[in-house]
Amino acid sequence: MYRAAVIALVLSGYAVLTHRYVPVWQSEATLWAHAIAAAPWRPRGYVNYGVVAMGLGELDLATRAFDVAETLAQQPHIPAWDRERVLQAIAENRQWLQGRTAR
């Protein structure tokens, strides 16, 4: 009896947490906005949010997200390997943005 009550309590807890977390998965934009809110000191969430903004045609928003990511990537808490990959992704996406805004 005790074991069944504990299992029911744990499953109920998971159900509540799942219900609360569902809005995060509404779209890619909400997912990456959540990632930024959860770890605002990490640049990768901003890069991915910028990519989503580019896909939605929000080029100014994408540029601002890449600016923040670039600033964060330069911080000492970011490992060198991660910094290199983030800066490369930013450069590639900025190149695409420049091609779009030059038209």
N, CA, C and O of each residue as an XYZ file, in Angstrom:
412
protein
N       0.822     -1.194      0.000
C       0.000      0.000      0.000
C       0.865      1.257      0.000
O       0.624      2.191     -0.765
N       1.871      1.267      0.865
C       2.769      2.418      0.979
C       3.494      2.660     -0.337
O       3.622      3.802     -0.778
N       3.966      1.599     -0.960
C       4.699      1.709     -2.225
C       3.806      2.292     -3.323
O       4.259      3.135     -4.097
N       2.572      1.867     -3.400
C       1.638      2.372     -4.403
C       1.360      3.857     -4.196
O       1.231      4.602     -5.168
N       1.266      4.295     -2.948
C       1.022      5.708     -2.648
C       2.222      6.559     -3.080
O       2.047      7.641     -3.639
N       3.419      6.077     -2.824
C       4.631      6.806     -3.219
C       4.716      6.892     -4.741
O       5.027      7.951     -5.286
N       4.446      5.801     -5.417
C       4.474      5.799     -6.887
C       3.437      6.768     -7.442
O       3.720      7.521     -8.374
N       2.229      6.747     -6.864
C       1.169      7.665     -7.311
C       1.578      9.118     -7.070
O       1.314      9.979     -7.909
N       2.209      9.395     -5.955
C       2.655     10.751     -5.634
C       3.743     11.213     -6.604
O       3.714     12.346     -7.085
N       4.685     10.343     -6.883
C       5.763     10.681     -7.818
C       5.201     10.918     -9.217
O       5.563     11.901     -9.864
N       4.337     10.052     -9.687
C       3.736     10.215    -11.009
C       2.890     11.481    -11.089
O       2.880     12.160    -12.115
N       2.186     11.796    -10.015
C       1.402     13.033     -9.978
C       2.317     14.250    -10.071
O       2.007     15.218    -10.766
N       3.419     14.194     -9.382
C       4.390     15.282     -9.443
C       4.943     15.461    -10.845
O       5.059     16.586    -11.332
N       5.284     14.359    -11.494
C       5.771     14.435    -12.875
C       4.697     14.994    -13.813
O       5.007     15.758    -14.727
N       3.454     14.619    -13.588
C       2.366     15.117    -14.431
C       2.214     16.634    -14.284
O       2.022     17.337    -15.276
N       2.299     17.130    -13.066
C       2.201     18.572    -12.827
C       3.370     19.298    -13.491
O       3.167     20.309    -14.162
N       4.574     18.799    -13.313
C       5.745     19.440    -13.912
C       5.681     19.408    -15.434
O       6.053     20.382    -16.089
N       5.219     18.310    -15.994
C       5.075     18.215    -17.449
C       4.069     19.240    -17.948
O       4.311     19.914    -18.950
N       2.954     19.362    -17.263
C       1.924     20.324    -17.653
C       2.472     21.754    -17.619
O       2.153     22.559    -18.495
N       3.275     22.067    -16.639
C       3.867     23.408    -16.539
C       4.910     23.656    -17.620
O       5.113     24.798    -18.033
N       5.567     22.610    -18.079
C       6.678     22.750    -19.021
C       6.227     22.736    -20.477
O       6.999     23.122    -21.355
N       5.015     22.307    -20.753
C       4.509     22.199    -22.123
C       4.602     23.522    -22.890
O       4.992     23.493    -24.057
N       4.267     24.685    -22.304
C       4.353     25.937    -23.073
C       5.755     26.253    -23.596
O       5.898     26.955    -24.596
N       6.773     25.748    -22.938
C       8.140     25.974    -23.408
C       8.322     25.385    -24.800
O       9.067     25.932    -25.613
N       7.654     24.282    -25.078
C       7.802     23.575    -26.356
C       6.791     24.034    -27.409
O       6.605     23.359    -28.421
N       6.147     25.162    -27.181
C       5.156     25.672    -28.123
C       5.777     25.967    -29.485
O       5.158     25.711    -30.518
N       6.979     26.495    -29.493
C       7.671     26.804    -30.751
C       9.171     26.841    -30.477
O       9.611     26.792    -29.328
N       9.936     26.926    -31.545
C      11.383     27.048    -31.368
C      11.730     28.341    -30.647
O      12.663     28.373    -29.845
N      10.989     29.402    -30.927
C      11.250     30.689    -30.277
C      11.029     30.592    -28.768
O      11.835     31.107    -27.994
N       9.946     29.939    -28.342
C       9.699     29.812    -26.906
C      10.725     28.894    -26.251
O      11.110     29.106    -25.101
N      11.163     27.885    -26.977
C      12.178     26.972    -26.447
C      13.491     27.710    -26.178
O      14.077     27.579    -25.104
N      13.946     28.490    -27.169
C      15.224     29.183    -26.990
C      15.103     30.367    -26.053
O      16.075     30.717    -25.382
N      13.932     30.999    -25.987
C      13.723     32.053    -24.988
C      13.820     31.461    -23.582
O      14.371     32.084    -22.675
N      13.287     30.271    -23.413
C      13.393     29.587    -22.124
C      14.850     29.240    -21.811
O      15.302     29.393    -20.676
N      15.576     28.774    -22.823
C      16.992     28.445    -22.617
C      17.776     29.685    -22.191
O      18.652     29.603    -21.331
N      17.462     30.827    -22.791
C      18.133     32.075    -22.416
C      17.783     32.459    -20.988
O      18.652     32.877    -20.222
N      16.510     32.318    -20.626
C      16.094     32.651    -19.263
C      16.752     31.726    -18.238
O      17.081     32.151    -17.131
N      16.939     30.465    -18.615
C      17.535     29.494    -17.697
C      19.046     29.683    -17.552
O      19.604     29.413    -16.489
N      19.711     30.145    -18.616
C      21.171     30.312    -18.583
C      21.565     31.573    -19.366
O      22.137     31.475    -20.452
N      21.261     32.748    -18.818
C      21.514     33.989    -19.558
C      23.000     34.292    -19.766
O      23.332     35.183    -20.548
N      23.880     33.593    -19.102
C      25.314     33.816    -19.230
C      25.950     32.946    -20.326
O      27.147     33.056    -20.592
N      25.147     32.088    -20.954
C      25.646     31.200    -22.003
C      25.270     31.759    -23.380
O      24.110     32.111    -23.593
N      26.201     31.847    -24.304
C      25.910     32.455    -25.603
C      25.111     31.583    -26.562
O      24.443     32.113    -27.449
N      25.157     30.277    -26.413
C      24.546     29.392    -27.405
C      23.033     29.593    -27.529
O      22.497     29.508    -28.634
N      22.351     29.851    -26.450
C      20.913     30.101    -26.516
C      20.597     31.331    -27.359
O      19.627     31.344    -28.117
N      21.421     32.361    -27.220
C      21.226     33.569    -28.015
C      21.485     33.311    -29.505
O      20.782     33.838    -30.367
N      22.495     32.500    -29.789
C      22.775     32.167    -31.189
C      21.575     31.449    -31.792
O      21.114     31.815    -32.873
N      21.072     30.443    -31.113
C      19.942     29.674    -31.634
C      18.671     30.513    -31.705
O      17.869     30.355    -32.625
N      18.488     31.403    -30.736
C      17.340     32.302    -30.793
C      17.467     33.229    -32.005
O      16.474     33.523    -32.670
N      18.680     33.685    -32.289
C      18.915     34.513    -33.467
C      18.608     33.777    -34.754
O      18.036     34.353    -35.679
N      18.979     32.517    -34.822
C      18.681     31.709    -36.013
C      17.168     31.585    -36.202
O      16.670     31.701    -37.322
N      16.444     31.349    -35.116
C      14.984     31.261    -35.200
C      14.407     32.604    -35.657
O      13.507     32.640    -36.496
N      14.919     33.695    -35.111
C      14.444     35.025    -35.506
C      14.703     35.269    -36.992
O      13.867     35.859    -37.677
N      15.846     34.824    -37.489
C      16.130     34.956    -38.921
C      15.080     34.216    -39.733
O      14.578     34.735    -40.729
N      14.755     33.024    -39.314
C      13.751     32.217    -40.021
C      12.380     32.857    -40.021
O      11.585     32.638    -40.935
N      12.100     33.653    -38.993
C      10.811     34.334    -38.904
C      10.832     35.697    -39.596
O       9.824     36.404    -39.627
N      11.991     36.057    -40.147
C      12.110     37.344    -40.823
C      12.367     38.507    -39.888
O      12.328     39.658    -40.322
N      12.630     38.240    -38.619
C      12.909     39.279    -37.623
C      14.418     39.548    -37.602
O      15.113     39.149    -36.667
N      14.911     40.222    -38.629
C      16.349     40.383    -38.813
C      16.982     41.282    -37.760
O      18.120     41.043    -37.356
N      16.271     42.311    -37.306
C      16.814     43.174    -36.249
C      16.946     42.401    -34.936
O      17.941     42.535    -34.224
N      15.941     41.598    -34.628
C      15.987     40.776    -33.421
C      17.131     39.771    -33.505
O      17.827     39.539    -32.516
N      17.329     39.178    -34.672
C      18.429     38.234    -34.865
C      19.763     38.924    -34.657
O      20.651     38.373    -34.007
N      19.916     40.120    -35.199
C      21.170     40.873    -35.041
C      21.444     41.158    -33.571
O      22.576     41.011    -33.110
N      20.417     41.563    -32.835
C      20.600     41.844    -31.400
C      20.978     40.574    -30.638
O      21.823     40.615    -29.744
N      20.359     39.453    -30.987
C      20.692     38.187    -30.319
C      22.138     37.801    -30.596
O      22.840     37.343    -29.695
N      22.589     37.982    -31.839
C      23.977     37.670    -32.163
C      24.941     38.620    -31.450
O      26.026     38.208    -31.040
N      24.551     39.888    -31.301
C      25.395     40.848    -30.572
C      25.594     40.404    -29.127
O      26.710     40.433    -28.608
N      24.507     39.995    -28.487
C      24.601     39.528    -27.095
C      25.456     38.263    -27.027
O      26.308     38.137    -26.148
N      25.234     37.339    -27.941
C      26.001     36.090    -27.951
C      27.485     36.367    -28.131
O      28.324     35.745    -27.480
N      27.802     37.299    -29.015
C      29.206     37.627    -29.254
C      29.851     38.231    -28.008
O      30.989     37.901    -27.674
N      29.137     39.101    -27.331
C      29.646     39.692    -26.092
C      29.867     38.615    -25.034
O      30.901     38.596    -24.366
N      28.898     37.727    -24.885
C      29.017     36.658    -23.892
C      30.138     35.684    -24.234
O      30.816     35.176    -23.341
N      30.333     35.424    -25.519
C      31.377     34.473    -25.935
C      32.764     34.964    -25.558
O      33.684     34.161    -25.403
N      32.923     36.259    -25.410
C      34.233     36.826    -25.076
C      34.529     36.771    -23.574
O      35.640     37.088    -23.150
N      33.554     36.378    -22.781
C      33.729     36.334    -21.333
C      34.634     35.162    -20.932
O      34.645     34.127    -21.599
N      35.390     35.328    -19.846
C      36.347     34.284    -19.450
C      35.715     32.966    -19.000
O      36.398     31.942    -18.980
N      34.439     32.964    -18.642
C      33.812     31.712    -18.188
C      33.459     30.781    -19.345
O      33.056     29.641    -19.113
N      33.602     31.243    -20.578
C      33.302     30.406    -21.740
C      34.581     29.687    -22.164
O      35.587     30.341    -22.438
N      34.563     28.361    -22.225
C      35.756     27.620    -22.647
C      36.160     27.996    -24.074
O      35.314     28.356    -24.892
N      37.433     27.911    -24.356
C      37.964     28.321    -25.668
C      37.304     27.557    -26.814
O      36.989     28.146    -27.848
N      37.093     26.255    -26.642
C      36.488     25.468    -27.727
C      35.059     25.934    -28.007
O      34.633     25.975    -29.161
N      34.317     26.286    -26.949
C      32.952     26.753    -27.122
C      32.952     28.147    -27.739
O      32.136     28.447    -28.610
N      33.867     28.993    -27.283
C      33.979     30.343    -27.823
C      34.210     30.300    -29.331
O      33.583     31.040    -30.088
N      35.115     29.428    -29.751
C      35.437     29.314    -31.174
C      34.213     28.885    -31.986
O      33.938     29.450    -33.044
N      33.492     27.903    -31.498
C      32.311     27.411    -32.233
C      31.198     28.457    -32.272
O      30.531     28.622    -33.293
N      31.002     29.162    -31.158
C      29.965     30.188    -31.103
C      30.311     31.332    -32.048
O      29.458     31.793    -32.806
N      31.551     31.787    -32.006
C      31.947     32.899    -32.874
C      31.870     32.515    -34.350
O      31.534     33.344    -35.195
N      32.181     31.266    -34.653
C      32.063     30.792    -36.033
C      30.597     30.792    -36.471
O      30.279     31.222    -37.580
N      29.714     30.315    -35.611
C      28.283     30.300    -35.936
C      27.751     31.721    -36.114
O      26.957     31.982    -37.017
N      28.186     32.628    -35.259
C      27.753     34.023    -35.377
C      28.228     34.610    -36.700
O      27.462     35.268    -37.404
N      29.489     34.372    -37.033
C      30.039     34.913    -38.281
C      29.273     34.390    -39.496
O      28.965     35.152    -40.412
N      28.968     33.102    -39.505
C      28.224     32.519    -40.630
C      26.819     33.111    -40.734
O      26.343     33.409    -41.830
N      26.168     33.278    -39.598
C      24.819     33.826    -39.621
C      24.814     35.314    -39.958
O      23.904     35.790    -40.638
N      25.807     36.045    -39.495
C      25.904     37.471    -39.858
C      26.148     37.615    -41.362
O      25.630     38.540    -41.987
N      26.921     36.721    -41.935
C      27.167     36.760    -43.373
C      25.848     36.577    -44.125
O      25.586     37.285    -45.097
N      25.033     35.647    -43.688
C      23.729     35.448    -44.309
C      22.870     36.696    -44.142
O      22.197     37.129    -45.078
N      22.899     37.278    -42.925
C      22.106     38.487    -42.675
C      22.534     39.636    -43.573
O      21.689     40.363    -44.095
N      23.829     39.805    -43.757
C      24.321     40.887    -44.615
C      23.850     40.700    -46.056
O      23.535     41.673    -46.741
N      23.805     39.465    -46.508
C      23.295     39.184    -47.851
C      21.818     39.529    -47.959
O      21.366     40.003    -49.001
N      21.067     39.295    -46.894
C      19.614     39.580    -46.905
C      19.341     41.087    -46.829
O      18.422     41.585    -47.480
N      20.134     41.808    -46.040
C      19.872     43.237    -45.862
C      20.461     44.056    -47.012
O      20.085     45.213    -47.195
N      21.373     43.478    -47.783
C      21.974     44.199    -48.908
C      21.026     44.271    -50.098
O      21.238     45.069    -51.010
N      19.998     43.457    -50.099
C      19.061     43.421    -51.243
C      18.145     44.601    -51.270
O      17.307     44.711    -52.165
